[in-house]
Amino acid sequence: MPRTRPAAFPQSAAAATADATLRANLTHATRTIRGKRAAAVAELADWDRLRAAGAAIKDDTLRHLDHYLEQLEAAVTAAGGHVHWAVDAAEANAIVTRLVRETGADEVVKVKSMATQEIGLTEALAEAGIRAYETDLAELIVQLGEDLPSHILVPAIHKNRGEIRDIFRDRMADWGRPAPAGLGDRPAELAEAARLHLREKFLDARVAVSGANFMVAETGTMVVLESEGNGRMCLTLPETLISVVGIEKLVPSWRDLEVFLQLLPRSSTAERMNPYTSTWTGPAEGDGPRDFHLVLLDNGRTDTLSDQVGRQALRCIRCSACLNVCPVYERAGGHAYGSAYPGPIGAILTPQLRGTASALDASLPYASTLCGACYEVCPVAIDIPEVLVHLRTRVAEGGTYTVRGTKAVIKPAKGHAAERAAMRAARWTMDHPRVYGAALRATTGTRRLHPRRLPGPGKAWSATRDLPPVPKESFRAWWQRTRGAGS
Ligand code: SF4
């Protein structure tokens, strides 16, 4: 699979914006989804109060996360489940691999899960000789196409119907039941091909791997929301169920859950009520899996929680509304973010979970125009622009941060060091009138020679901007001419 990580967001985005088909697919899909979401949200007169309630519940839960996690662990254990704690991706992958091996299975079916994408579980299982089958339709398209997801909710948003038909026709046979002969590109035909292909996987699977949208601390209940019914099949048919869930997915009680069951469907799929909401509390005799394991994943969340501004990113319920309104995402697509989390939420979550030491992660907080549309639609009121600016400061100034429990020194970004040096030079120049006057004359002369595009380091800056015309006379010259040199 093409799992190479892009060097930095601008380079990847430049390649994506040059792809006319990709841009057309993204524009069509995001505009359709955001229109439907706006209509679904407008139906509720108390949406703003629901949104405030969602934010308040999440903040309170995060504030007392240690208490609720221990309450959850006790409840899951009392219900007959097994709780495992994973500090990072490697530990989570090792736990899941061991659990699958203990069942004797070499295949698992997967419910769509951002946490397992974040830790690269499918690849880790493959290295251990265990094949993981994606069962969500869009994830299936991505897996068969040896592609990467590009959207939280619609991972194959960058593909159109014709491309999906070709993937099914060319690749399904390599993974099981082939596509029906003469497969067309009508949505009903494509869905039927996926249904037939996946049905065999559901019936054969002995182990399923899922995430969870929410965990209810008071009863130890897992909650998965989905639209296709594939999740329900995975959560009920296999003998063993392993759920990998980020520690921030907690809600204290069922009463709190009710708020999110209103916020999430309208914000994500624009539905009034979620089509398939599965809940389970440990294994149940004669009904569903006989063995249940919960892997609680940290992987940078505790570090994020320690940042007073950045921690609001942990409120996220992965609805993807912020992606669908983002002008940068609409043009660049999801792959440019180089992470399981694309779009505005990816731009603030990934640099906190992974740190900002790499060129890619340091570039993500800049993948935004700061227009604020993401904040407006976020159902849990995450002030994404505020966190973006906060992270930009971290990138620009560097300093000591905790990354995965270890203190790390982040160097100030190179470009920003040069910018700061330029600002210091400008300040010194402006403090010395003679030097400033000479600099002004030199700059004006240079601009006259290059009226449309700056030379040297300024070339890149002026390549995408219209420079203002050079005035005949500078303000200082005008002042001296009209008011006299001494005034
Ligand atoms: S940041 Fe808000 S809008 Fe974006 S995915 Fe998360 S909850 Fe949805």
Residues whose N, C-alpha, C, O or C-beta is under 5 A from the ligand:
A	BS01	SF4	C316 I317 R318 C319 S320 A321 C322 I345 C374 V377 C378 P379 V380 I382
